[in-house]
Amino acid sequence: MIPIIDSKRQYATVGAEVEKEVIDVLRSGSYILGKNNKAFEEEIAKFLGCNHAVALNSGTDALHLALRALDIGAGDEVITVAFTFVATTEAIGIVGAKPIFVDIDPDTFNIDVNEIESKITPKTKAILPVHLYGQPCNMDVIMDIAKRHDLFVIEDACQAIGAEFKGKKVGTFGDIGCFSFYPTKNLGTMGDGGLVTTNSEYLKNRIIALRNHGGAVRYYHDEIGVNSRLDEVQAAILRVKLKYINEWNKKRREHAAYYNELFKDIKDIETPKELDDTYCVYHQYTVKIPNRDEVHKLLQEKGIGAMIYYPVPLHLQKVHAYLGLKEGLLPNTEKNTKLVLSLPMFAEITEEEQRTVAKTLIECVEKAKSKASV
Ligand SMILES: *Cc1c(COP(=O)(O)O)cnc(C)c1O
């Protein structure tokens, strides 16, 4: 049995430190918006290289409150991708705006920057690129388009903490960056958590108010907000784990390189590509294979925890039926949805396990192929 991620192994390395910090919080009597929250916001802003970070309850709230803070709502359009987790467009829907889907670049699975401009209309307010699987989008091109068309940029960096484009961390290019600390993310907490980053003092203050019932001063409310604070227990856990993120990301990259090596002579297995001058953090290690569903089934039978991220592209999900979008709109998105398979990837995976994954995958690809040809 090799799981796609094994959180228990990470706990074995940080558990003692985490337990000490959590007990301190429990004994402190201060559970919401206390000293850990503040310290974590400062530490992670420094790590990412931006002026401000505001901790929230989830990555979904980070996206939703980013849109709120930029006054994006009913009647507005936001350009994004359908090859992502639903939270990206859910946030757009929550504020009443409309997602406008752009196809992906099949090499990186990220937004096809060459198609963005053709989707801009007078209603477009923002571009919302997703750094999927920990792979940075081409932020030079996206920022240039945004500047020329006077659009906001909100980065969905939920899968890409620590990833870099030309030496700068993703999530710090646009007006607002959004992060998630869901347990399986590269920096995961032991519950839910999220974060926005910004260089704007105004946007920071707006989000601080929005996360706490729409008011900066307690019991004085300026607008409709939400309850989306990161609690002290999670903040304390994240402060411990933040110290390890560089090391963990580095290990993920080494594991990715080793998988690449193991698959290098197998022409039916297409390994991930990286854009030039990027630091990809491999939230997922995702290959493209023929007969994907059959291979996935065979792998599961052999105890290899592979996953499909994501089985249905967002423009074809029921939640977006109201947009009236049809199959054929996003050919690369639709095609790659049927090819992708993410393999076990976490800092603590061993080379021996990787060899087992690779050997089993190669066998399953062969088996599925011979089955498909009869
Ligand atoms: C995880 C994730 C989110 C949402 O984060 P939550 O903390 O689970 O709300 C948003 N976008 C992407 C791409 C994600 O992977």
The ligand as an ORCA input file, in Angstrom:
! r2SCAN-3c Opt
* xyz 0 1
  C      -7.433     23.604     -2.026
  C      -7.760     24.569     -3.087
  C      -8.643     25.644     -2.875
  C      -9.480     25.817     -1.649
  O      -8.879     25.720     -0.448
  P      -9.697     25.306      0.880
  O      -8.742     25.713      1.946
  O      -9.912     23.846      0.817
  O     -10.947     26.085      0.912
  C      -8.805     26.555     -3.904
  N      -8.171     26.423     -5.070
  C      -7.353     25.390     -5.323
  C      -6.680     25.306     -6.645
  C      -7.130     24.427     -4.348
  O      -6.336     23.391     -4.608
*
